Amino acid sequence: MATVSVCIPAYNGSRHIAQAIESALTQTYRDLEVIVVDDCSNDGTADIANDYAQIDARVRVMRNSRNLGLVGNWNRSLDFATSDWIKFLFQDDLLHSRCIEVMLQSAEASGGSFIACQRDFVFEYEGEPPESVTDIYFQNRKKAQEVFRSGYLSPSEVALAALERDGLNFVGEPTSVLLNRHVFERIGRFDAGLAQICDFEFWMRAGIHYGIRMVQQDLATFRVHERSTTSLNREQRALPIKELDRIVLLHQFLFDPLYEELRKTLAAHGMTHLLERKFRHACYHARKTVYSASRGEAEAMQESWDRLRTAYPRTGQLPMKWHLWKLLHRAKSLVTTRMS
């Protein structure tokens, strides 16, 4: 019988983590372990998790010696997993009672290593959640259902969808995914160079090797609230995180050896030029944003851009039109200054 490690990377999650742990322990599939990895919380998260460990031997609680950050703690959770299958569950989220049972049945029936499921949402705001927020999640859910109309994407279909959907996370959050441990052994772990779409990048990296099977049932609940990581990322004032992440994603598509199969698929469909154009345009737009920023924002934006270029040097290979635009912009500024 297959075993499952439910990994709960946690940080200051005392408000919801008890519900998350209980949703794992009340699964109809019983052969599992629940691993809570606390990233130096200061709100009693580890104490709550330890209370459950005293009650149920399937719960283990680990505490990092230093704060590893979001993606670092996701990857750290994998160090403690001992089972055949990895099931992430985030501290704010919930698993429906038959989630693991149904997803494992899908894996066994298909021989798949990468299983996802549909999920529903809980919005927690003071008062009604902004309509713009709810619209984004439900529109993205609808688009994702269109991608998985057949319930399965082959590796080549994942490659095409990755480019055509332009960064849309059509798989879902980690709570809605079940992965065989050999996926991580073959293609590595989550990329800490990404802030907002680190999960989507991994899904694409795994999907072009294994394909993705989607269970067309709501088997998990993703909680959206004002202090969630996603919401906080949207508030950043420097170069938009989404913009930087998109550059890194396209960079990996173009140059990372693990994306060789994606590049072969795009070449076979005559779409390589589209990927290259998207990358050049994303770099150009980011540099233009830096150069056009007000004095108060420019320094932080430049720092963000410099860090990106250091980590991914090919982002500095910009098209000639950037240099032309820069010269024209400077000329315009000089004329304006002299006229004033």
N, C-alpha and C positions, 0 to 999 in steps of 0.2 A: 504493500500500500504506500502511496506517495505521502511524503511528509511536507509540511508547509511552515515556513518561517514568516510570521507577520511582524514586519519591522516598523516600529513607531519612532522616528526621529523627533525629539521633543525639545522645545525651548520656550519657557514661560507660558506653558499651555495649561495651567491649573484650571482654567474656566471650563474646558471641554474634554480634557484627556481621560477623565473617568468614563465618560460616555463612549469614547473611542475604544478604550480597553474592553469595556463590557461588550461592545459590538463584536469584538474579536473572540472573546471567551464564550459567547452564546452562539457561535456558528454551529450549524448542523454537522459540519465536518469537524471531527474532534482531534484528529492526529496533527496537531500543530503546536508551535511554540510562539509566544508573544515576547518580542524583544524591544524594550523601551530604552532608547539611548538618549540620555539627558545631556544637553549641550551647555552645562553650567547655568541652569535656570536659577533665579533668585525669588521665585514665587511659590515654592512648595510643590512644583511638578513632580520631582523625584520622590517626595514623601507620599504623594497620592499613588504613584506607580508602585512603590514599595509595599503599600498596604495591600494591593492586589497580589503581589508576589507572596505575601504571607498566607493568603487564602488559597491561591491556585499555583501549583508547582510548575505549570506551563509558562508562567510569567517570569522573565528575567529582566533585571534593571541594571543598566550600565551608566556610569557618569563620566563624561570626558574630563580630563585634567585641565584642559583649556578649551575655550570656545572655538569651535571649528567653523562656525557659520553654516548657512543653509545647506549648500551642496556638500560641504565637507562632512556634515553629520549624516546626510543621506548615505554617502559612501562608507562612513564609519559603521553604520548600521549593518552593512553587508559583511563586515569583518566578524560579526558575532553570529551570523545566520548559519545554521548547521543542516538545513533541510534541502530536499530536492528542488523545492519551488520557493520563490521569493514573492511575498505579497506585501507591498507597502501600504501603510495606513497612516495618514497624517493626523496629528493630534486634534485637529478641528473637525475631522471627517468621521464618517460612519460606514460600516459594512452592513448590508442587509443580511439577515440570518442565514440565507442559503447561498451567499455570494461565493465563498470558496468551493463549496460542493458543486455548484453549477459550472463555475469556470474550470475546475478540474475535469469535470465530465466532458466539456468541450475540448480540452487539451487531449484527453485520452482517446476521444472519438476521432479526432483529426490528426493526431500525432504532432500537434503544434507545440512550439516552445514559447510563443508570445500570444497571450490571450488578453483581450480587453473587454470591458463591458460598458453599457450605457450607464449614466448616472443622473440623479436628480440633484436639485440645489436647495439649500436653505440660506436665505438672506437675513442677516442680523444687523440691523441699523437702528439708530435712535429715530423712531418714526418710520415712515415708509422708505424703503431703499430707493435711490435715484432710478428713474425709469431707464436712463442711459446705461446703468450697470446691468439691470436685469435683461435689457434688450441684447446687450453684447453676449451674455452667456447663453441665452436661448437661441439667438441667431447662430452662434457658433455650434451649438448642439444640433441644430437643424442641418447646417452645412456638413457636419460630421456624419450624420445619418445618410446624407446623400452620397458621401464618399464610400461608405460601407453598405451600400444598398444590397450587395450580394452576401454580406457577412464575412467576406474574406478579401484581403489584398495580397496578391503575390508579391515577391520581392521587386519585380520590375514595375508593378503597379504602385508600390510604395514610392519608388524613385520618381515616377512621373507625378504622383500626387504631391510629393515634397516640393517640387518646383512649381507646379501649377497652382497650388493652394497658398503659396507665398507666405509661409510662416504660420498659417492657421493650424492650431493644435487639434487636428481632427481625430486624435486618439483619446485624449482626455488627461486628467491629472493622474499622478502615480497611484492614488487610492483606487483607481479603476483598472489597474493593470496587474496581471499575474505573469511572472517570467520564470523560466527554468534557470537554475543557477549556472548552467553551462553557457548561457548567453553572455553573462558577465565575464566568464572565464575566457571567452573567445574575443569579445570586442571591447572589453574594458568597462569603465564605470562612468558616472555622470561627469560632465565637463564643468569644472569650477570656474572656467573663464566666462561662463554664461550666468546671467542673473535671473532673467524672466522666463526663458524658454529652454532651460537646461533639460527638462523632461522631454520636450518635443524633439530636441536634437538627439537624445538617446533613442527615442522611439524610431526615428528615421535611421539611425545607425544600426539598430537591431533589425528593423523592418526590411532593409534591403538585403539582409542575409537570411532571415527566417520567415518573412511574410508576417501578416498580422490577422488574427481571427477575432472578430467582434461578436460577443454575445448580445443579442438584441433585446436585453432586459435591463431595467434599472436595478442594479445590484449594489450600488454604493451611493452615498450622499456626500456632495462636496459643499462645504460651508463657506459662504462669502460674508465677510464682515469688514468693518472699517479699518481694523488693525491687522488684517491678514497681510502676508508678505506681498501678494499680488497687488493689493490696494496701496500699500506703502511704496512699492516700486513705481506706481503710476504718478506718485507725487514728487519724484525726483526733479530737481531744478537744473542739473547739469545736462550734458547731452542725453537725450532720452534713452533710457535703458533698452527699450524696444528697438531703437535704431541701432545701437551698438551691438545688441544681440543678433540682429539680422545680418550685420556685416560678418560677425564671427561664424554664423551658420553657413552663409554663402561661401566664406573662405574655406570652411571644412569640406563643403560639398566639392569645391574645386581642387583642393590640394591634399587633404588627408588621405593616406593610403587606405584607410578603412572604408572610404567612400568610392573606391575604384569601381565597384559594381554599379553604383549610381551613375558614374560618369559613362560607363559602357552603355547603360540603358539610354541615357540622354543622347549619346552619339548615334546609337542605332535609330533613334527617332528624329535625328537632325535638330536637336534642341540644345546642343552644347553652347552655341552662340548666345542663346537666351540666358543661360546661367551666367556666362561671362558678363553680359550686358547688365544684368541685375546687380552683380557684384561691383562693377565699375560705378554704376549709378549710385549705389548705396554709399560707397566711399566718397564719391564726389559730393553728395548731398550732405554728409556728415561734416566734411571740411568746409563746405559753404556755410553751414549752420554755425560752426566755430568762428569763422571769419566775420560773419554778419552780426554776431552777438554784441550786446551792449557791454560796456566796460565792466560792469559788475558781474556779468555771467561768463565773460570770455575766458577768464583764468581757469575757472573750474572746468569749463568745457574743453579747454586746451589740455588740461591734465588728463581728462578722460580719454581724449583722442591719443595723447602720447602713450598712455598705458596700453591702449589697444595696439598701436603700431609696434610697440616693443614686443608684445606677446605674439603678434601676427604681422611680421614685417611686410608681407605682400600687400597689406592695406595701404601702404604708402605709394604703391605704383598706380598713380592716378592718370586719367586720360588728359590729353593736351588741353581740352576745353576748360579744365579747372584753372590752368595757368593763365589762359586768355581771360577768363572771367575775373580772376584776381587782379590782373593788370587794368582791366576796364573799371573795376570797382575802385581801385586806388586813384585812377585818373578822375573819376567822378567825384571822389572825396576831395581831391586837390582843387578842382574847379569850384566846388561848393564852398570850400574854406576861403578861397581867394575872393569869391563874390561877396562873402559875408564880411 
